Amino acid sequence: MRVIVEPDSSGVSRTAARFVARLVRHKPTCVLGLATGGTPLGMYQELIRMHRDEGLDFSRVVTFNLDEYVGLGPTHPQSYRYFMQQNLFDHINIDQRNTHVPDGRALDFEAYCARYEQTIEDEGGIDLQVLGIGGDGHIAFNEPGSSLGSRTRLKTLTAETIRDNARFFGSVEQVPRLAITMGVGTILESRQCLLLATGEAKAVAIRETVEGPVTAQVTASALQLHRDVIAVIDELAAARLARRDYYREVERAQELLEADRGE
């Protein structure tokens, strides 16, 4: 796992956006896996700027989002479809037909989740999957104890996740208890993963993800099994990493290699 430590959340957003933009320029028909929440928001704002000021072209890009709350329609202010429209899709030249967010109002969830998996496969798989991380180390809505081979499915949210998300809904009571989520196994099939984390509240989760054992109790730790993961984190999120200085040395060497290649 490549670990890049930036000074602050703005640095995380700019660096993450550069990785996404590099792929879009290199492969205009790429398939992006996207995440919601506060952490990737700055990255989306930077991608919008790149589209506006630098002509970054999303016209042939296909996207798949990680998850969605059960029961929320696309116009609900707290739905993830609404989030993506407001914070990215409505501000770039992406074909809306190529944007996929799980449908929280599907009538047959088992059949719907199977179709979501099949659609990803039909598009050739995900080239780059953007991920945030929960305070307990979960990715997407793969709560602690989720199978590391799991596929897209319904998932019951933990009390901790419900409490964490209550700030968006106004109260704990209003937070949906179920979500559709890509599985850990689905995520691990992406060709590359980009894990973002900022703030002191994520420091323990990042330590357990990067340096701890692989365990279903910290589903992000399964990323250690992936061949190509880039973690972009700020100083606060990196605070508990035992090998932080080593990661900086590796990154300096990586920068020299990229400079030699003209990247």
KEMAR-546658 format. One record per residue: x negated, y negated, z negated of N, C-alpha, C, O in turn. Coordinates in steps of 0.001 Angstrom, whole numbers, padded with zeros to 6 digits, always signed. Last residue first. Layout:
XYZXYZXYZXYZ;...
//
This chain:
-006469-012148+015566-005048-012129+015188-004689-013373+014385-003539-013534+013978;-009054-011592+016442-008356-012744+016994-006894-012794+016652-006124-013427+017375;-010556-009698+015272-009689-009238+016364-008905-010373+017009-008186-010167+017987;-011750-011183+013295-012604-010603+014342-011790-010153+015541-012255-010211+016679;-009513-011685+011736-010181-012813+012397-011064-012300+013531-011122-012907+014601;-008989-009149+010760-008008-009764+011652-008612-010944+012405-008275-011185+013564;-011253-008795+009147-010995-007886+010267-010035-008521+011276-010243-008439+012486;-010848-010842+007287-012028-010875+008137-011833-009977+009367-012198-010349+010482;-008499-009927+006062-008476-011200+006780-009676-011326+007717-009544-011857+008820;-009432-007606+004829-008422-007511+005883-008386-008789+006719-008258-008733+007942;-011133-008704+002889-011699-007869+003948-010734-007741+005119-011157-007764+006275;-009183-009969+001345-010231-010769+001974-010885-009987+003122-011153-010540+004189;-007747-007722+000483-007095-008679+001369-008113-009590+002051-007931-009950+003214;-009596-006471-001193-009114-005764+000006-008508-006761+000989-008730-006656+002195;-009763-008438-003173-010947-008082-002383-010534-007379-001081-011067-007668-000010;-007166-008335-004176-007648-009569-003553-008876-009294-002684-009011-009849-001594;-007127-005793-005256-006222-006088-004148-006654-007364-003427-006523-007464-002207;-008978-006163-007334-009311-005278-006215-008425-005564-005007-008900-005578-003872;-007536-007805-009061-008754-008322-008432-009165-007465-007238-009649-007992-006236;-005437-006044-009864-005143-007252-009100-006381-007791-008375-006295-008190-007213;-005085-003681-011206-006108-003750-010156-005920-004976-009266-006209-004943-008070;-002962-003916-012961-004289-003656-013520-005393-003893-012494-006509-004264-012858;-000393-006244-012934-001143-005282-012135-002559-005127-012691-003269-006117-012867;+001046-008202-014174+000794-006974-014928+000045-005907-014130-000127-004785-014606;+001358-010334-012330+000672-010557-013605+000305-009277-014348-000674-009274-015095;+002674-010526-009968+001448-009709-009982+000793-009655-011357-000230-008991-011524;+004678-012326-010382+005068-010934-010177+003870-009997-010244+004022-008811-010539;+003070-014623-010539+003858-014195-011696+004268-012738-011569+004210-011992-012546;+001954-014854-007966+001085-014625-009124+001868-014115-010334+001376-013262-011073;+004118-013026-005652+003462-014215-006184+002672-013869-007447+002717-012738-007931;+003699-010665-002918+004199-011055-004238+003499-012327-004698+002425-012669-004203;+004224-008332-000614+003864-009746-000695+004517-010295-001955+005742-010380-002044;+003157-005260+000417+003826-005935-000692+003318-007370-000742+002118-007600-000895;+003558-003197+003070+002914-004445+002686+003749-005065+001576+004926-005363+001777;+003047+000109+004052+003822-000805+003208+002972-002024+002906+001805-001902+002531;+002807+002841+005644+002544+001440+005996+003479+000511+005232+004562+000171+005707;+003476+005424+004824+002154+005209+005415+001819+003739+005650+000647+003411+005839;+004936+006107+001643+005059+005582+003011+003675+005225+003545+002809+004777+002793;+004669+006712-000967+004620+007837-000036+004669+007386+001425+004467+008191+002335;+005107+004394-002306+003733+004913-002309+003566+006060-001311+002454+006344-000865;+007805+004109-002285+007067+003439-001212+005601+003858-001197+004923+003695-000182;+008738+005169-004603+008690+006072-003447+007952+005434-002278+007514+006140-001370;+009033+003062-006297+007754+003786-006353+007620+004775-005205+006509+005180-004865;+011635+002222-006096+010645+001541-005266+009301+002262-005273+008508+002090-004348;+012926+003679-008074+013031+004149-006690+012055+003447-005755+011680+004008-004725;+012256+004892-010846+011825+003628-010226+011805+003888-008722+010776+004275-008168;+013218+007395-011235+013646+006370-012186+013206+004974-011755+013733+003979-012252;+011975+009020-009462+013322+008580-009105+013855+007534-010079+014839+006858-009780;+008523+008213-009039+009619+008755-009837+010951+008201-009372+011042+007052-008940;+005133+008152-008946+006315+008207-008073+007422+008910-008838+007276+010065-009238;+003583+006177-011551+003875+007441-010870+005075+007307-009944+005930+006443-010143;+002277+002824-010814+002855+003867-011642+003056+005162-010879+002737+005242-009693;+001449+000856-009096+000426+001585-009852+000968+002712-010720+000194+003474-011300;+003709-000147-007728+002401-000098-007065+001444+000858-007763+000708+001591-007103;+005899+000108-009494+006016+000462-008084+004656+000717-007449+004479+001691-006717;+004998-000855-011918+005423+000543-011844+005540+001014-010398+005308+002187-010106;+004439-003523-011169+003379-002660-011702+003763-001195-011568+002945-000376-011149;+007013-004348-010409+005935-004293-009418+004795-003413-009916+004242-002632-009143;+008351-004207-012867+008809-003382-011749+007727-003257-010683+007539-002182-010114;+006940-006154-014296+006903-004759-014730+007301-003837-013593+006668-002804-013375;+007570-008504-012763+006190-008062-012967+006097-006597-013379+005252-005868-012858;+009958-009768-012399+009690-008607-011529+008321-007981-011803+007949-007016-011136;+009978-011949-014058+010963-010896-014326+010731-009645-013484+011247-008577-013811;+008187-013756-012951+007754-012927-014075+008695-011763-014333+008260-010702-014781;+008283-014019-009344+008733-014307-010701+008303-013283-011736+008088-012110-011433;+009017-012045-006469+008560-013294-007075+009064-013381-008504+010139-012877-008829;+008459-009846-003780+008810-010016-005191+008219-011322-005698+007075-011662-005398;+009016-007700-000996+008839-009052-001516+009244-009110-002982+010239-008508-003386;+007727-005434+001278+008314-005579-000047+007985-006959-000596+006819-007348-000657;+008182-004082+004223+007687-005351+003709+008416-005625+002393+009587-006004+002397;+007274-001168+006008+008098-001797+004974+007395-003047+004469+006175-003071+004308;+007511+000462+009162+006757-000387+008245+007731-000989+007243+008876-001286+007584;+009280+002315+010193+007877+002380+010603+006977+001545+009702+005811+001884+009501;+011541+004031+008022+011149+002814+008740+009662+002894+009080+008880+003478+008329;+011944+006143+006353+011791+006454+007771+011477+005219+008616+011177+005346+009803;+012445+005081+003877+011108+005632+004116+010880+006023+005571+009736+006214+005984;+015167+004462+004098+014174+003383+004042+012783+003909+004396+012035+003260+005126;+016278+007036+003963+016488+006202+005144+015416+005119+005220+014829+004889+006277;+015526+007791+001365+015030+008537+002517+015176+007759+003806+014294+007812+004663;+017016+005987-000118+015559+005899-000171+014958+006628+001033+014004+006149+001646;+019869+004851+001868+019184+005687+000903+017681+005474+000918+017136+004864+001838;+021805+001880+002056+020855+002793+002674+020195+003612+001569+019990+003116+000461;+024940+001695+000345+023522+001393+000426+022786+002386+001314+023098+003577+001327;+027894+000246-000760+027289+001100+000259+025823+000714+000336+025496-000471+000386;+028893+000127-004219+028286-000467-003031+027956+000631-002037+027762+001789-002408;+030942-000641-007075+030453+000281-006052+029839-000500-004895+030218-001641-004628;+031878-002629-008678+031165-001525-009327+030561-000544-008346+029753+000301-008733;+031710-006183-008158+032141-004839-007745+031281-003772-008407+030097-003988-008666;+032146-008592-010674+031158-007901-009848+031694-006527-009452+032100-005764-010329;+033916-009678-012479+034196-009867-011053+033221-009136-010135+033453-009070-008928;+032912-009257-015028+034143-008574-014630+034399-008652-013131+035043-007764-012573;+030802-010998-015320+030520-009574-015150+031738-008852-014599+031605-007934-013789;+031256-014039-013412+031413-013223-014617+031109-011770-014283+031152-011361-013123;+030275-015335-011153+030907-016116-012200+031111-015359-013482+031139-015966-014552;+028808-014191-009163+030263-013993-009153+030998-014821-010206+032217-014978-010137;+026157-014588-009591+026684-014949-008282+028209-014928-008246+028826-015571-007396;+025723-013605-012113+025530-015049-011906+026070-015511-010556+026403-016684-010387;+025936-010864-011914+027099-011604-012408+026972-013104-012162+027977-013801-012018;+023708-009458-011300+024436-010068-010190+025633-010898-010624+026270-011558-009802;+022823-008476-013760+021933-009320-012960+022691-010080-011880+022355-011225-011577;+025023-006876-014521+024678-008078-015293+023814-009022-014477+024035-010233-014490;+024804-004903-012526+026026-005702-012626+025759-006988-013410+026210-008063-013015;+022321-003845-013192+022508-004491-011892+023741-005388-011912+023721-006497-011378;+022953-002799-015755+021910-003815-015601+022061-004565-014284+021943-005791-014256;+024889-000878-015228+025269-002043-016026+024242-003161-015875+024603-004338-015866;+024590+000204-011770+024308+000301-013201+024763-000973-013909+024990-002005-013278;+027005+001144-009303+025996+000226-009815+025825+000392-011315+026779+000680-012038;+027302+003993-007316+027830+003271-008473+026729+002412-009062+025625+002904-009299;+027306+004164-003802+026524+004229-005035+027214+003413-006113+027657+002291-005871;+027768+005876-000721+028322+005080-001805+027460+005240-003048+026944+006325-003317;+025005+005877+001692+026085+006490+000913+026702+005460-000018+026236+004323-000105;+022224+006915+003572+023254+005895+003379+024492+006522+002748+024974+007561+003201;+020337+009385+001650+020735+008711+002883+021775+007637+002551+022158+007471+001393;+017530+010418-000428+018924+010034-000183+019101+009285+001125+018182+008648+001640;+015202+011343-001465+015521+011761-000104+016899+011306+000334+017396+011758+001366;+015130+010568-004022+014152+009937-003149+014310+010391-001699+013629+009883-000809;+018218+009989-005640+017346+010920-004939+016397+010163-004020+016804+009232-003325;+018328+007808-008458+018721+008139-007080+017717+009107-006469+016520+009045-006752;+017328+007009-010854+017887+008352-010791+018344+008754-009410+018712+009908-009192;+018196+003586-010595+017359+004618-011226+018061+005971-011258+019229+006073-011636;+019851+002920-007378+019652+002721-008806+018748+003817-009397+018554+004860-008772;+019712+001599-004581+019294+002913-005055+018869+002791-006515+017697+002589-006833;+020482-000606-003161+021239-000278-004378+020948+001158-004818+021818+001844-005355;+017177-001634-002429+018570-001633-001992+019423-001426-003246+019125-002006-004290;+015294-000294-005144+015328-000910-003821+016688-000634-003195+017278+000429-003387;+014526-000832-008638+015315-000216-007569+015173-000992-006267+014958-002204-006280;+013183-001801-010894+012421-001131-009854+013241-000479-008766+012717+000354-008027;+014601-003312-012601+014329-001940-013035+013628-001127-011955+013492+000090-012079;+014916-005638-011161+014112-005684-012370+013782-004318-012926+012795-004164-013646;+014670-004733-007654+015382-005060-008881+014455-005063-010082+013339-004547-010019;+013291-006177-004741+013187-005173-005800+013944-005650-007030+013872-006821-007402;+013671-006312-001174+013464-006930-002462+013342-005815-003487+013295-004638-003128;+012365-005606+002067+012911-005128+000803+012672-006142-000309+011607-006756-000382;+012587-005047+005531+012354-006015+004466+013063-005534+003204+014216-005106+003255;+011229-002868+007761+012280-002972+006753+011850-003949+005662+010870-003711+004955;+010666-002571+011115+010192-003253+009911+011356-003425+008955+012357-004054+009297;+011943-000723+012829+010524-001032+012979+009946-001644+011708+008855-001271+011277;+014201+001893+012539+013848+000555+012065+012337+000350+012168+011555+001151+011656;+015448+003673+015467+014878+003563+014131+014454+002143+013809+014360+001295+014696;+016748+003629+017878+015334+003986+017865+014660+003885+016524+013437+003998+016431;+019412+003342+017892+018624+002147+018233+017118+002410+018189+016317+001508+018436;+020248+005775+016927+020509+005451+018332+019692+004247+018799+019328+004154+019971;+019595+005503+014213+018866+006463+015049+019028+006135+016531+018068+006207+017299;+021511+003620+013490+020091+003321+013311+019256+004228+014217+018334+003774+014895;+023782+005141+014039+023539+003924+014806+022081+003496+014687+021480+003057+015667;+023607+007136+012124+023495+007501+013527+023198+006277+014389+022447+006367+015361;+024023+005665+009762+022757+006370+009968+022546+006682+011455+021445+006514+011981;+026653+004926+010310+025627+003894+010119+024240+004493+010344+023397+003908+011024;+027963+007379+010353+027876+006604+011592+026794+005528+011491+026100+005249+012468;+027748+008062+007651+027117+008923+008655+026958+008181+009978+025940+008330+010654;+029334+006035+006585+027907+006069+006261+027139+006950+007242+026013+006628+007620;+031864+006787+007619+031261+005506+007981+029752+005525+007734+028980+005080+008583;+032366+009230+006381+032225+009178+007838+031532+007895+008265+030704+007910+009175;+032476+008298+003728+031540+009357+004105+031288+009335+005610+030145+009413+006059;+034523+006383+003728+033146+005979+003489+032148+007043+003923+031079+006712+004435;+037067+005457+005416+036467+006768+005150+034971+006539+004985+034231+006504+005968;+037494+002722+005579+038555+003586+005041+038031+004971+004670+038507+005583+003714;+035443-000053+004603+035659+001150+005417+036690+002062+004760+036751+002162+003534;+034722-002386+003419+036155-002059+003438+036459-000857+004332+037596-000669+004765;+032080-002973+003718+032541-002640+002383+034006-002281+002306+034494-001908+001239;+030033-002012+006153+031412-002486+005987+031935-002031+004630+032201-000847+004422;+026624-003089+006475+027628-002091+006092+028994-002726+005812+029080-003841+005297;+025768-004921+009317+025846-004964+007856+026900-003946+007447+027986-003940+008026;+024004-005606+012167+024759-004561+011477+024628-004734+009965+023529-004697+009411;+023868-007305+015141+023666-007433+013696+024584-006448+012980+025799-006466+013174;+024464-007332+017788+023292-006558+017387+022987-006667+015903+021956-006173+015447;+026470-009084+018143+026803-007667+018303+025655-006760+017887+025847-005566+017659;+025217-011534+018026+025936-011081+016832+026324-009605+016923+026488-008945+015897;+022058-012016+019108+023351-011539+019579+024090-010941+018380+023638-009958+017792;+020353-014895+017823+020568-013450+017829+021949-013131+018394+022899-013884+018183;+019168-017442+017584+019836-017029+018822+020005-015516+018917+019816-014933+019985;+020058-018807+014333+019100-018319+015320+019878-017782+016530+021105-017683+016491;+022018-019400+012553+021029-020442+012825+019939-020010+013802+019004-020766+014066;+023638-017348+011808+024289-018497+012445+023300-019569+012887+023693-020544+013527;+021802-015570+010518+022360-015259+011833+022966-016463+012551+022827-016591+013767;+020983-016883+007928+020108-016528+009044+020851-016474+010379+020552-017258+011280;+022832-017718+006037+021411-017957+005767+020458-017536+006875+019258-017794+006788;+025420-017078+006857+025129-018419+006364+023642-018727+006331+023234-019864+006568;+025183-014359+007563+025647-015347+008540+025216-016751+008115+024705-017519+008929;+024313-013230+005156+023446-013173+006330+023867-014186+007389+023020-014801+008038;+026529-013750+003474+025194-014247+003139+024312-014303+004381+023643-015306+004629;+028528-012272+004756+028651-013726+004659+027288-014353+004384+026932-015365+004987;+027465-009702+004305+027688-010181+005675+027765-011705+005676+027134-012357+006508;+027612-009566+001560+026295-009677+002170+026382-010040+003649+025448-010632+004189;+029957-011603-000208+029635-010433+000601+028286-010650+001258+027870-011787+001484;+030671-013856-001543+029638-013027-002156+029341-011753-001366+028556-010917-001812;+032709-015039-000008+031455-015774-000236+030330-014958-000857+029160-015317-000723;+034184-013058+002499+034076-013292+001055+032732-013959+000765+031705-013485+001250;+034197-012364+005120+034342-013789+004828+034302-014091+003333+034379-015254+002938;+033998-009570+005213+032897-010379+005748+033004-011871+005460+032003-012582+005544;+035242-008281+002017+035273-008474+003460+034198-009438+003913+033545-010065+003079;+034560-005966-000516+034414-007350-000056+034398-007406+001461+033647-006682+002115;+034672-003264-001109+035861-004069-001363+035771-005505-000884+036784-006205-000843;+031357-002733-002053+032625-002127-001672+033771-003063-002055+033827-003580-003170;+028654-004702-000886+029598-004375-001953+030866-003740-001384+031376-004172-000351;+025963-003345+001023+027126-004227+000922+028006-003758-000226+028093-002562-000505;+022626-003020+002493+023736-002678+001612+024861-003702+001679+024738-004762+002293;+020581-003576+004403+020446-002469+003460+021760-002054+002821+021996-000863+002621;+021315-004261+007861+021165-004631+006460+021201-003409+005553+021765-002367+005887;+019669-004301+010889+020484-003479+009989+020242-003943+008563+019100-004012+008109;+019384-005832+014133+019182-005821+012683+020137-004863+011985+021262-004644+012434;+017553-006397+017108+018654-005681+016460+018362-005643+014963+017215-005444+014564;+016695-008910+019503+016432-008220+018232+017704-007556+017720+018801-008092+017881;+017013-010514+021624+017080-009074+021891+016815-008246+020628+016723-007020+020693;+016828-013114+020645+017959-012769+021506+018101-011274+021762+019193-010808+022084;+015066-014470+019077+015723-013311+018483+016795-012715+019400+017591-011887+018954;+012107-016168+019450+013277-015684+020184+013829-014399+019572+013152-013371+019548;+010792-019168+018450+010836-017741+018122+012174-017178+018592+013237-017648+018186;+010255-021859+018966+010899-021052+019994+010905-019563+019711+011012-018764+020642;+009344-023544+017057+008333-022797+017802+008927-021874+018862+008194-021186+019573;+011533-024768+015846+010357-025579+016180+009359-024867+017089+008608-025520+017814;+013570-022788+015563+013880-024157+015976+012658-024880+016538+012738-025527+017582;+012188-020485+014728+013076-020431+015898+013309-021835+016450+013251-022047+017661;+010908-021475+012463+010113-020974+013592+010943-020889+014870+010453-021185+015959;+013165-022048+010876+012275-023133+011312+011437-022696+012521+011277-023451+013479;+014078-019433+010504+014942-020405+011182+014099-021569+011700+014291-022025+012828;+011922-018465+009045+012205-017896+010363+013118-018817+011168+012947-018962+012378;+012211-019992+006713+011018-020168+007535+011220-019590+008933+010739-020165+009910;+014627-018968+005769+014542-020394+006099+013331-020677+006982+013405-021502+007893;+013876-016330+005281+014863-016620+006319+014814-018096+006727+014946-018420+007907;+012089-016777+003155+011610-016179+004400+012578-016460+005535+012152-016795+006640;+013837-017712+001211+012821-018612+001743+012232-018089+003043+011910-018872+003937;+015324-015326+000752+015979-016527+001273+014978-017501+001892+015227-018054+002963;+014349-013035-000440+014071-013239+000989+014621-014535+001560+014409-014824+002738;+015236-013608-003219+013831-013463-002845+013582-013654-001351+012659-014390-001003;+018038-013717-003541+017251-014938-003619+015839-014792-003085+015286-015752-002548;+019782-011599-001130+019323-012010-002451+018433-013232-002381+018113-013723-001298;+019203-008927+001282+019835-010160+000812+019263-010523-000553+018374-009844-001066;+017279-007612+004042+017740-007599+002653+018401-008928+002326+018183-009929+003009;+017029-005644+007062+017069-006894+006312+017669-006709+004927+018448-005790+004676;+015118-004232+009569+015938-003938+008411+015887-005135+007481+014798-005599+007143;+014985-004735+013056+014631-005220+011728+015619-004702+010689+016829-004733+010914;+013687-003595+015958+014793-003357+015035+014316-003743+013637+013372-003160+013104;+012653-005416+018952+012424-004709+017688+013704-004569+016874+014668-005310+017065;+012359-006507+021424+013528-005646+021207+013431-004897+019872+014066-003858+019696;+009916-007852+021447+011160-008648+021429+012413-007829+021180+013434-008379+020767;+007150-007347+019994+008177-006421+020462+009531-007133+020400+010228-007027+019390;+005655-009620+019411+004997-008468+020027+006002-007507+020648+005743-006922+021700;+007529-011291+018228+006802-011745+019424+006172-010574+020171+006158-010541+021402;+008376-009719+016094+009359-010184+017074+008665-010633+018356+009165-010379+019452;+005948-009401+014662+006610-008248+015273+007577-008689+016362+007600-008099+017442;+005482-012050+013872+004483-011341+014678+005101-010149+015383+004823-009903+016557;+007723-012556+012280+007572-013262+013547+006564-012564+014456+006764-012492+015668;+007154-010910+010061+008354-010675+010866+008193-011312+012246+008492-010684+013262;+004774-012100+009160+004795-010685+009534+005990-010376+010426+005860-009669+011425;+005669-014705+008622+004650-014482+009649+004617-013025+010099+004451-012745+011287;+007422-014300+006491+007964-014741+007784+006959-014528+008901+007350-014201+010022;+005572-013663+004481+006545-012663+004935+007101-013030+006302+007236-012171+007173;+004269-016148+004236+003527-014959+004648+004468-013890+005184+004197-013280+006218;+006383-017807+003375+005661-018103+004622+004927-016867+005139+004959-016572+006334;+007178-016564+000955+008126-016745+002059+007416-016968+003377+007796-016385+004393;+004843-016726-000600+005429-015418-000275+006339-015543+000936+006278-014717+001847;+004609-019495-000830+003592-018736-000116+004082-017363+000286+003781-016882+001379;+006847-019975-002405+006769-020564-001065+005735-019846-000215+005950-019615+000974;+006221-018706-004796+007277-018139-003961+007260-018722-002542+007620-018035-001586;+002576-018754-005078+003941-019053-005509+004942-018473-004514+004568-017839-003528;+000096-017664-004232+000179-018498-005445+001594-018671-005986+001799-018728-007198;+000243-014130-003380+000307-015542-003028+000473-016393-004292+000942-015891-005313;-001234-011160-002770-000796-012007-003873-000894-013461-003434-001983-013961-003151;-000543-008235-001160-000940-009616-000913-000364-010476-002038+000851-010516-002235;-001416-004978-000803-000832-005912-001761-001415-007297-001517-002620-007510-001649;-000659-002100+000975-001387-003373+001030-000689-004374+000122+000513-004596+000263;-000844+001190+000000+000000+000000+000000-000884-001246+000000-001742-001416-000865;
//
